[in-house]
Amino acid sequence: MNIKKLFLFITAFAMILPLSSCSEEPEDNNIPEENTVVIEPIETPSQSDEESSFSEPESEEPNESKEPEEPKIPMPEDESLLILVNPWNYIPEGYEPDLENVQGKYNLDKKAAQSAKDLLAAAKEAGYNMQLCSAYRTVQKSAELYSRKVNEFIGYGYSEADAKVEAAKWVAPPGTSEHHTGLAMDLVSSDYWSYYSDLEHDYEKFDSFKWMYEHCDEFGFILRFPKDKQDITGITYEPWHYRYVGVEAASYIMENGLCLEEYLELINE
Ligand SMILES: [Zn+2]
């Protein structure tokens, strides 16, 4: 019995020991808890490793930062194609384009003539018989046309000063007409003349105008005086007047709905 009691006592004592060691566990836990606090910063680097793996997309940012480089605005190889002649910019004195015949009595600068012929041929293939009614014009010729218009308004009773202002709305005063460059032409389809005797805005209603508007840039031409740009160009809407600037610049201008003045401002920024 004594031995059994001793055995039980030892057994009971042995059971208390683990309990007491268990009772230490919270203390041990305290230490581990502190350790986990210590561990956390150890984990943090591992997290920051993850961050750095997340930062791989960030490393793609340089690719994104390439985007601001954006497609460059195309420029013609020959910058002389961008010559600006408008009410505020006179044709340089002595400017003389090297002319080539395009149609009938109408000539353009050699730089634009072949493209104009190609445009006329393509229009014909599409069913439109385009006819030029103006192309290269000398300053002298502009002076005659302008003077005739001034006299017309004086005939209506305008003072000479008012007549000059009115005439300028219809005929560019000598030196300010884009036709002096040899890079501009006025044209409408032959059927237009069955209905009208002068150039009028209504030409925009013709299918030939719609075709020209859609395809002119493929041949390096732009609609030079759009309806919504009159304040910038200084010229009223002219659905018949096209200007050669080269294919790349023309495509950019037409696709972005610009006028030449706006395009020049963009490339000079
Ligand atoms: Zn014109």
Residues whose N, C-alpha, C, O or C-beta is under 5 A from the ligand:
A	BS01	ZN	M185 D186 H241
